[in-house]
Amino acid sequence: GKELSEYCQNAYKTTVDTMATIPQDQWVKLAYLMGEDGLNAIAKDSYQGGVIDLCADNVYVDENASGSGQGMEISMEQLAVWDPACIVFASGSIFDTVADDPTWADIAAIADNNYYEVPDLPWNWLNNPPTVNQVMGMQWLPRLLYPDVFEDSIQDVATSYYKTFYNYDLSDEEFQEIAGNALPHTAE
């Protein structure tokens, strides 16, 4: 238990301390979307949005945010008004087809190819269920959004996390299978 507690404390401290070096007006404007249409959003200051709020400017603000984990239904028009610079889609959403959908073409995150799918093995890294998997999410998301301010990579922290929490040696192939749609894009 002590090892797990120390890991969580260190992961949280590293995230908070690193994010404190980035002025909040420079935090990435982000939407976390889910549902088969991609139009259910997780709100700022909601229980389910905790990881996002640590390291991004969540575009969805709702005083009556749902804590269900399914998000609140939004319209395409509202998303266009927010025009997030980055979108993370939950598994089971429209991640695989959104680039081919003309309705989404003018959203900055889609037009700029700055959208990702939240890894979900063994559980969603951001919120579902809201438990220790969020420790992996709080290490993944800021490294995705601000890769130049961290000394280690998403793969480094994923490998350490899986070993610490699951006593599992994550191979390079397994990491790519789990997080392939959740990594910074590289120039080709």
Salt bridges, closest charged atoms under 4 A:
GLU6 OE2 - LYS2 NZ 3.61
ASP17 OD2 - LYS13 NZ 2.50
ASP152 OD1 - ARG143 NE 2.83
ASP169 OD1 - LYS163 NZ 3.29
